[in-house]
């Protein structure tokens, strides 16, 4: 139950998840932030149906760009909260 208590404290009904990404050499870095532009830990990040993993303590997932599609929809999901953005390399 602790994770849900922490989640409720950090995300309210007004909260939204925002996704940004950038290419760095052979990788793509996806960052998930809240409405206050703080990184959100433990968010599941998907590119279409491909699970890219969970965000770290800074809200980041780093993926080798050779293993992901060149474009699609990136989704960030934690509990009842989600956000999405079109992705294209």
C-alpha positions in Angstrom: 0.0 0.0 0.0 2.9 2.4 0.5 3.4 3.0 -3.2 -0.2 4.1 -3.5 0.1 6.5 -0.6 3.3 8.0 -2.1 1.6 8.2 -5.5 -1.5 10.0 -4.1 0.8 12.5 -2.3 2.8 13.2 -5.4 0.1 13.2 -8.0 -3.3 14.8 -7.6 -6.3 15.1 -9.8 -4.8 18.2 -11.4 -1.6 16.4 -12.1 -0.5 15.3 -15.6 2.4 13.4 -16.9 4.5 15.0 -19.6 7.0 13.1 -21.9 10.0 14.5 -23.6 12.7 12.7 -25.5 16.1 13.4 -27.1 18.6 11.4 -29.2 22.0 11.0 -27.6 24.5 9.2 -29.8 23.1 5.6 -30.2 20.4 6.1 -27.5 17.1 7.8 -26.9 16.4 9.3 -23.5 12.8 9.5 -22.5 11.9 11.8 -19.5 8.6 11.8 -17.7 7.8 14.9 -15.6 4.8 16.1 -13.6 3.0 19.4 -13.9 5.7 21.0 -11.8 8.4 19.7 -14.3 9.8 17.3 -11.7 10.9 13.8 -12.8 8.5 11.0 -11.8 10.0 7.7 -10.6 8.4 4.3 -11.3 6.5 5.3 -14.4 6.0 2.6 -17.1 7.0 3.9 -20.5 5.8 2.3 -23.7 6.4 2.9 -27.4 3.3 1.6 -29.0 3.0 -1.8 -27.4 6.7 -2.1 -26.5 7.5 -1.8 -22.8 10.6 0.4 -22.5 10.8 0.0 -18.8 10.4 2.0 -15.6 11.7 5.6 -15.1 14.5 6.0 -12.6 14.5 8.5 -9.7 15.0 11.4 -12.2 12.0 10.2 -14.4 14.3 8.9 -17.1 14.4 5.7 -19.3 17.4 5.4 -21.6 17.0 2.9 -24.6 19.4 1.9 -27.4 17.7 3.4 -30.5 18.5 0.2 -32.5 15.9 -1.8 -30.5 12.9 0.5 -30.9 10.7 1.5 -33.8 11.6 4.7 -35.6 8.2 6.3 -34.8 5.1 5.7 -32.8 3.2 6.9 -29.8 5.1 7.1 -26.5 2.9 6.5 -23.4 3.7 7.0 -19.7 1.5 5.2 -17.2 1.5 5.1 -13.4 -1.6 4.1 -11.5 -4.6 6.0 -13.0 -2.3 8.7 -14.5 -1.0 8.7 -18.0 0.4 10.9 -20.8 1.3 10.4 -24.4 3.2 12.0 -27.2 4.0 11.2 -30.9 7.6 9.9 -31.3 9.8 10.0 -34.4 13.5 9.4 -34.7 
